[in-house]
């Protein structure tokens, strides 16, 4: 549909009673409306700039994913053929079959789910309780405790790793899931401070009249938390859960530190990806007929398998995630 403002300008221009200066002025107005917009309608030039920026940013983010996916579908002959850049000559799924065998996906997937799911649930529950306490109650040294919580987030976690590893070794937590669940239950999980602040800000914005009305009706603090605070904080719970799950899933430093002992059978997909080449050489050793070397297609297939669960999770939860981010007023990584 043509712009009504521009159509009106065109009709005025066609009026023979106007002098040259008026016609030039109307032509200039029409050009400005076309390029820069009119009455909250974006013009062509503004739309072009916006869409170009969006396409450029989207390509920067999607290019690594497209490269990994397409390369994982290439056979060795396609990888060696310089004429084939993007579209392979045929879909080669044997890369995924070999990567599946090398990474020992089933136990690794179970281990990754344990490492990501259980600490995430505990961390979200504890963060909501702590955030609710800071937002709703007054207690001695509240500002000091709040400042200490912020300070614990500022300290680089690598500084505390060696004392933490020594402590966990002495009490027998290394090599088990407890090395992740116990810190999460004590409010010391991965980036717990961020989630406490999310819940604190959310509960702080909740009208106090709701809690006061519940107290008048005889509701206890726990009843107010479970019946009022939690239902209203569903967006915050979704954001905190997804961020925490992704961060625990992608964690390699802590898992390699606490789960590398010979006494544990727990492994994760990313730990298997770290030792992908060594595992491949052990599973497919070279023979006298020639070396059985790993190629880029198999590596990219292993990488795609490592992020596939996160892609599936985001695909089904993206609508709730976007709505929750809008409702909580935060931006994510």
N, C-alpha and C positions, 0 to 999 in steps of 0.2 A: 504494500500500500504506500503510495507516494505521500510525502510529508505535506500536511495541509498548509503549514506555514510557507513552504517553498512553492506550493501551487498558487497560493495567494500572491506571493511576490511575482511569480511568472505572469499572472494575469494583469497585475498592475503595470509590469514592464511593457506588456503588449498595448497598453493604453496610449494612444497617439497624442494625447493632450499633455503628457509629461515632457519636460525639457531633458536635455542630454545629461545634465548633472544629476537629476533625480533618477534617471534610468541607470546611470553608473553606480549610484549609491545603492539602488535596489539589487543590481547585479552583485555588488560586493556583499550585501546582506545574504543573498541566496547562496553565494559561494561559502560564506562563513557557516551558514546553517548546514550545508552539505558536508563540509569537512569537520566542523567542530560540534555540530549538534544544535538542537533547538528545542526549548521547553522540556528539559530533562531527557531528550533523545540524543544518544551519542551519534556524532557525525562519523563519516567514513574514515577520516584520518585517525580519529581517536580509537575507533574500533580496530583499525588496522594495527595501530601500535599495541593495543591491549592483547589482541589475538596473537600477534607476532611474539610478544614477550611470553605469553602462556605456552605457545608451541615450543619456543626455545627452552624454557624451563622444564617443560614436560619431556622434551627430548633428552635433556641432560640427565634427568632421573631415570628415564626408561631405556636409554641406550645400553647401559651395562646389563640390564635384564634381557633385552633383545639379543645382545651379543652372546650371552651365556646360553640362552635357549637355542638359538640357531646353531651355534658351534656344537652344542651337545647332540644335535641331530645329524652332524656330518660324519661320514666314514673317513677312514684314513686317506683314501684316494682323494676325497673332496678337500681334505685339509692340505694335501700336498699340491692340489691343482690351483695355480695362481689365478686362473680365470674365474674360479668360484669364490665369491666374496660373501654374499648374503644368502642366496637361495641354493640349498644343496641339491645335488642331482637326484637324490632319493632320501626318504626319511629312514634314518639308521638308528633303530632303537636298541641295538646291542650294546651301545655305550651305557645306557641306563641299566641293562641287565648286569654288566660287569661292575658298574658302580654300586649297584644294590648288593652284590655279593661281597665286594671289597669292604664296604662300610658296615656290613653285618647289621642291616637296617633294623630288624625287629627288636633285638635287645637294646640297640642304641636309641631307637624311638621310645621304648618304654622308659629307659633311663632319662632321656630328655624331658619326657612328660612328667616324671617324678620330680626332677630338679626344678622344672618350671611351674608346675601346677600347685604342689603342696606348699612351698614357700610363698607363692603368690597369694593363695587363699589366706594364709596366716598373716601375711604382711598387710593385706587390705583390711582384714578385721581389726588388727591392732592399730593401724593408722587411723581408721575411723573412730575407734574408741579414744585414742589420744587427741585427735583433732576435735572431737566432741567435748572432751574434758577441758581443753584450752579455750574453746569458744563459749562454753556455757557456765563454767564455774570459776569462782575466785578462791584462791588458796595461797598460803604463804609462799613467797619467793616465786610467784608465777612468772614474772618477767625474766628472772634469772634462769629458770628452767627452760623457758622458751628461747632465750639467747643461747644457752648451752646446746639446745637441739639444733639451732641454726649453725652454730660453730662446728658441731660434729659433721655437718654436711660440707663445710668449707675445707676441712682437713682432707688431703688426698688419701684415699683408701689404701694406696700402696704403702704408706708410712706405717700402717697398723698391721700389715699382712704378716710379718715375721713374728711379732708378739702373739698375734691371733693364732698362727699356725702352731707355735710352741704350746700355747694353752690348750688348743684342741687336741694336740698329740698327747699331752699329759693326761687329759680326761677321757681319751679314747673316742673322739668324735671324727677323726680323719678316716676316710675310706667309707663313710656312711652318709646317708641322707640327712642325719641330724646336724651335720656341719652347715647345712643351709636352713633347715626348719627352725632350729633353736634361735639363731640370730634374728630370723624373721619374726618369731613369736615374741622376742624381746625388743622389737622396734629397731633392730640393727640390720635389717635386710638391705638389699641393693636399693640405694636412693630412697630409703624410707622417709627421710625428711620431706621430700617433695610431695609424697602422698599425704603426709600429716598436714602439710600446708594447704593442700587442695581441700581436704575435709574441713580444716579449720576455717578457711575462707568461705566454704559453702555453708557450714553450720552458723557462722557468724552473720551471714546475710539472712538467715531464716528468722522470720518475725518472732520475737519473744512472746507475743500474745498467744501464740499457739501452745507453747509450753505452759504458760500461766493458766490458760483455760483448762489444760489437762490436769494441772496440779489442783485446781479448784474442784475438779470432778473426782479427785482422789487418786490420780495416777502417780505411780512412783517414777523415779528417775529412769529406771530401766524400762518401764512401760513407755515413757515419753520417747526414749531412744529408739525402741523397736517399733513403736506404733506411729511415731511422727517423724523422727529424724531420718531413719533408714528409708522409708518410702519416698521422702522428698529428695534424698541424696542418691537416688539411683543413677543419674548421670555421672556423679562423681565416682561411684563404685565402678561403673563401666570403664571410665577413663583410667582409673587407678589399676584395675585388673588387667586391662590390655597392655598398658605400659609396663607394668611389673612382669607380666608373662613374657613379653618380648625381651625385656632386659635379662631375665633369668635364662631364657632360651638361648640368647646370644652370648651368654657369659662363658668365657673360656679360661680366664685367668684363675678364678676361684676353683673351677672344676679340675683344671690341671694341677692345682695346688693340693686339693683335698681328696681327689679321687684317683690318684696315680699309684697308690700303694698296691702291693700285690695281694693284699687281703680283701680287696673289694671286687665285686663283679659288676659294679655299676659303671656304665659308660654312657656317653652322649653322642649325638650325631656330629656335633662340632669337634669333639675329641677324635672321633673316627676320621673326620675330614682333615684334621691336623696331621695325622699319620697316614694319609691316603696313599702316598707313593710307597711308603715302606710296606703297608698292607698289600698293595697291588703286587709288588715284587715277590712277596711271600706267597701270595695266592696264585700268581701266574709267573713262575720263575722262567728265566731264559733257558733254552735248550741248546743242544749242539747244532740244531738246524738254524739257529739264529736267535738274536735277542728278542724278547717280548717286552718292548718298551711301552710305557704309558704315553698316551697322546693327549692333546688338548681337549678333544671331544669327550674323553672319559672323565677328565678333571671337571669340565663344565657340567657334565651329567651329575657328578657327585655334588657339586655346588648347588645345582637346581634341586636335588633331592633334600639337601639340608635346609633350604628355605621354603620348600613346598608346603609343610604344615602351617607356617606362618601366612603364606599366601592364601591358603584355603580358609584359615581362621578370619583373616581380614576380609575376604570376599563375602563371607556370610554375615559379618558383623560391621561392615563399613558404614551402613546407614545409621546404626545405633552409635557407632563411634563418632561420626561427624556431628550428630545431634547432641551427643554428650559433651563434646568439645565446645560447641556453641553455647550450651547451657552453663557450663562451668567457667567459660571465659578464659580458657588457657589454650596454648599452642603446644604441639608436641614435636618430637624429633622425627 
